[in-house]
């Protein structure tokens, strides 16, 4: 079904068209995304299992890492299976309410991921600047409350997306040129005024991403000041963000999918390679399993 008509709108479903212009390459495009998804699920679930079973990793930093892994694997699971069904089986129909639910989870979990990265930066700030008070400041109840607050913040800011999108009239069609239900991709299908959606989307991005980036920047600035003042060993700090230019639509969709898939795929690899305690935990589990 290439277009939309009034009967399809009455049935209440959208058509996710995948990557327009690259339909013939859908199978080949699906292969790296499938591989990344497998790596993301295995890597993040492995990290969660390791942190849960190794007492040496029962520390705030690793609790936040486990929360990040859970967020990552849930985030990619909300989009990739549906994307692969589009690429492999041409199953493009998605119920209107299911589309809204997917949109809610994608944006909520993206905001949650940003928030957890902020909490991890704050954790490093406390560990480096207040090492003697680290255990008393970041207690288990504080960690639980911080994680819950981050989740509730995302939920409260993303819930309006659902209502703002649901109120729109869809009289032009139901074809969404995307692999999943993104807020503005769905809103642009409408024949109504989407200015409020666009403004609120920008506001939510500033309140979540902008605030988190500010906190991360402040945290690492304070860490650098502490490192310089104490003449300590080098500190390694990295962040990543990219902006959107005027680019072909299919490139934008591919980048949007990579944006969701790369962090879940790379995080367990990066933290597993760079964190000595995690490496030791993996080796301990390996030898424990080997000897049983």
N, C-alpha and C positions, 0 to 999 in steps of 0.2 A: 504494500500500500504506500504509494509515493506522496499522496496528498491527504488533505483532511476535508471532511464534509460535515454537514450539520448532524447527520446520523451518528458519526463517530463521536462528536462532542456530546450527544445525548447519552451515549454509552459511558462516557466519562473516562476516556483514556487518551494518553499521548502516544506519539510515535517518536522514539529515540532513533535518530537517523545515523548514529555512529559518527564517522568522520566524513563529511561531505566532500566529494571529489576524489576520495581514495577508497571507494567501496571495493574495487577490484583487489586492493592490497590489504583488506581487513585481516585475512588469515595470517599474512606475514607480520603485520603490525601487532597481532595478538600474541605472537610467540614471546617477544621480550617482556611484555606485560605479564604474561602467564608465569614466566620464569621469575620475574621480580616478585610476584605475589607469593609464589612458593617459598622463595628466600625470606620474604618479609614474615610470613606466618611461622615458618620453622625457626627463624632467628629470634623473633620477638617472644614466641611461646617458650623457646629454650631459655631466654633470659629470665622470663617470669618464673619458670620452674627452678632455675638455678638460684635466683635471689630468694625464693621461698624456702628452699631446702638447705641452703648454706648459712649457718649462723654467723660466719665471718662477714657476710654481706647484709646482715640485718642492721643497716645504718641508714640515716636519712637520705644520703645521696643515692643509694641503691633502691630505696623505696620510691623515690621520685623517678628513677630510671625504669622501675617496674611499671609505674603508672604511665610513663611515656610509652613503653612497649605495648601495654594494653590498649592505650588510645590509638596507637599506630595500627595495630593489627585489626582493631575494630573499624577504623576509618577506611582502610583499603578493602575490607570485607563488605562494606556498604556499596562499593562501586565496581570492583573488578569482576566478581562473578556475573553481575548483570551485563557488564561490558563484553565479557567473553561469550555470553549467550547471544549478544547482538552480532559479534564477529563470526562466531562459529555456526550458529543455528538460525540466524536472521530473525531472532525473537525480539522484535523492536517495540511491541506494545507494552505499555506500563499504565496501570490504573492511576487515575487522577490522585486519589488519596495516597497510594503507594509512592507516587512521584513526590508529593508533598512531604511524606515521611522520609524518603531518601534525601531530599533537599535539607530537611531539618537536621538529620544525623550528620550529613557531610559537613555542614557549616558549624554545627555544635562541636563536633570532634576536631575540626580544624582549629576552632577557637580554643578548645581544651589543650590541644598539642602546643599551641603558642603559650598558653598559660603555664603548662608544665615546664617548658623550657625556661620561662621566667623564674619559676620556683627553683629550678636547678641552678640558675645563676645566683639567686639569693642564697641558696645553700652554700655555694662556693664562697660567697662574700662572708657569710658568718664563719665558715671553717677557716678562712685565711685571716680575717680581721679580728675575730674573737675566738681563737682556738680553745682557750681555757673554759669558755662558757658555751661551747658548741653543743655539748650534750644536754645542758639545761635549757638552752633556747629552743632547739629543734627536738622536742620530745615527741613521742608517738602521737599523743592527742593533738599537738600543734600541726604535725604533718597531716593527720587525718582531716583536721579542720581546713587546712590550706588547700588540700586536694578537693574537698567538698565545695569550698568557696569558689574555686576555679571552675568546677563543673557547673555550679548554679549560675555563675556569671555568664557562661556561654549559653546556657539554656534560656535565661531571661532575655538576653540580647538577641537570640536567634528565633525564639517563638514568634515575635511579631512578623518575621519573614513569611511564616506559614499563613497568617491571617491576611497580610497585605497581598500575597499572591492568590489566595483563594477568593478574595473579593473581586478580582479582575474579571471582566467579561472576555470569553474566548470565542470570538465570532469570526476570526480570520483563518483559523486553522489549528491543528493540534500537532504539527510536525516540529520537533525540537532538534535542531542541528547540533547534537551533542551525544556523548556516550552515557551521561548520567544527568539527573535533574539538578541543575545549578540554578540558584535564585534568579539571576537576571536572564539566563537562557530561557527559563519558563516564562518570566514576566514579559519578555519581548515577543512572545507568541501572541500575547493578548492584543486586543484592539482598543483597550482602555488606556488611560493616562498612567504611565509607569514612573512618573517623576518622583512620587513619594517613595516608591521602591528603591529607586536609584539613590535618593538622598539618604534614606535610612540605611541602605547598604554601605554607603560611604561612612556614615556615622558609626555604624557597628564595627567597621574595619578599623576606624580610628580608636574607638574605645577598647577594642581587643588588641589588635596588632600594634597600633601606635603606642598604647599604654605599656604593653609587654616589652616592646623594643626600647622604650624609654627606661623602664626598670632594669632591663638587661644591660643597657649602656651605662646607667648609673652604677650598677653593681660592679661591672668590670672596670669602670673608672676608679672606683674606690679600691678595688683589688690592686690595680696598677699603682695607685698612690701608695698603698701599703707595701707592695713589692719594692718600689723604688726607695721608699723611706727606710726600709729594713735592709736594703742591698741584698735581697734574697735571690734565689735562683729564678730562672726565666719562667714566665707564665705564658701559656699558649691559649689563645682566645680566638674563636672563629664564629661568624654569623653568616647567614645567607638570606638574601631577598632579591627579587628581580621585579622589574616593572614591565608594564604592558605597552607595547608600541603598536603602530598601525601595521599589522601583519596579516597574512592570509588566514582565513577562518580555520582551515584544517590544521595550520601550525598552532594556532591558539588552543585548539582542542587537544592536540597532542601534548602541548606544554602543560595544560590544565591537568591532564591525567598524570604526567610525570611529576607535577607538583605534589599530587596526592600520593604517588607511589615511591618516589625517591627517598623521603625521610624514613618511612617504615622499612624500606629495604636496606638502607645504609646505616641507620642508627645501631642495630645490633652488631653489625660488622665493625663499625668505628669504635663503639664502646668495648666490644670484645677484644679488639686488637690493642687498644690504647690503655685499658684498665687492667693493671696487674692482678688485682684481687679477683676479677672475673676469670682471668686466665687460670689462676690457681684453683678457683672453684670448679672450672671445667675439668682440669686435670684430676682433681680429687674425686669428682663424680665418675670420671672415666675409669680410674683405678678401682673405685669402690664397686662399680658394676662388673668390672673384669674379674674381681676376686670373689664375687658372689656366685 
